[in-house]
Amino acid sequence: MAKVSFYLFEKSNERQVQSTCRLCRKILKQPAQIWLYCDNTDLQQQLDEQLWTFDPGSFIPHGIDQEQATICISSRLPQQSDCIVFNFNNQALEQIDKFSHIIEIIENNESAKQLGREKFKQYRRLGIEPRTFKL
């Protein structure tokens, strides 16, 4: 069963896109494939651009719908089960047995927090006790 982690920004106004890049860089210190599951094309473009420019000292390999890339940005879920999935959609992922880790990033604004609470409840109904990291 997948681990589910919520990163909740309580004090910081950091945007979801920046925190995603920071977490990806940290995760990639170990071999892993990261899947940024997102059906919003504007957000896909923001993630793509931010991953290009986030760290001037090192390129983070990625691509939109490039399934072999270290980081794949896609509106589809991955076929392989060993991915770390960042969920940018409005529902919890019900395929919890399919992935090694599901990450939810919750920005510091009321609508994002409300959506995060709903997702948290959905995961609990699926039998998962998500971990929360307050930032």
SVG drawing of the C-alpha trace seen along z (x, -y; Angstrom):
<svg xmlns="http://www.w3.org/2000/svg" viewBox="-14 -34 40 36">
<polyline fill="none" stroke="black" stroke-width="0.4" points="0.0,0.0 1.3,-3.5 2.5,-6.0 0.6,-9.3 2.3,-12.5 0.7,-15.9 3.0,-19.0 1.0,-21.7 2.2,-25.3 0.9,-27.1 3.3,-30.0 5.0,-30.1 3.3,-31.6 5.5,-29.4 3.7,-28.3 2.9,-24.7 5.1,-24.7 8.2,-25.9 7.8,-23.4 7.3,-20.6 10.7,-21.5 12.4,-21.6 10.9,-18.2 11.8,-16.6 15.4,-17.7 15.5,-16.2 13.9,-13.0 16.2,-12.5 19.2,-12.2 18.2,-8.5 17.2,-6.8 13.4,-7.3 10.9,-8.1 8.6,-11.0 5.2,-11.4 3.5,-14.8 -0.1,-13.9 -1.9,-17.0 -4.7,-17.4 -4.5,-21.2 -2.4,-22.2 -1.6,-25.7 -0.2,-24.1 1.7,-21.5 3.4,-24.4 4.2,-26.1 5.8,-22.9 7.7,-22.4 9.1,-26.0 9.9,-25.9 11.8,-22.6 13.9,-24.2 14.8,-27.3 14.5,-26.2 18.2,-25.4 20.7,-27.2 23.4,-24.8 21.7,-21.6 19.1,-20.5 16.3,-18.3 15.5,-15.9 11.8,-16.0 9.2,-16.2 5.5,-16.4 4.1,-13.0 7.6,-11.6 7.1,-8.4 10.8,-7.5 11.9,-10.8 13.1,-11.0 10.2,-13.3 7.1,-12.9 4.4,-15.6 1.1,-14.0 -2.6,-14.0 -2.5,-10.2 -1.4,-8.1 1.7,-6.0 1.5,-2.3 4.5,-1.2 3.9,-0.8 7.2,-2.1 6.6,-5.8 6.4,-8.6 3.2,-10.4 2.6,-14.1 -1.2,-14.5 -2.3,-17.9 -5.9,-17.0 -8.9,-17.7 -9.5,-14.1 -7.5,-11.7 -5.9,-8.9 -8.0,-5.8 -5.3,-3.5 -3.4,-3.5 -2.0,0.0 -0.4,-1.0 2.2,-3.5 5.0,-3.6 4.3,-7.1 1.6,-9.7 2.5,-13.4 -0.1,-16.1 1.1,-19.8 -1.3,-22.2 -0.7,-25.9 -1.3,-28.5 -4.8,-29.7 -8.2,-28.7 -9.5,-27.0 -6.3,-24.9 -6.6,-23.9 -10.3,-23.0 -9.5,-20.8 -6.6,-19.3 -8.9,-18.4 -11.3,-16.6 -8.5,-14.6 -7.1,-13.7 -10.6,-12.4 -10.8,-10.4 -7.4,-8.7 -8.6,-7.8 -11.7,-6.3 -9.4,-4.2 -7.7,-2.9 -4.5,-5.1 -3.3,-7.3 -1.5,-10.1 1.6,-11.7 1.5,-15.5 4.5,-17.8 3.8,-21.4 6.0,-23.9"/>
</svg>
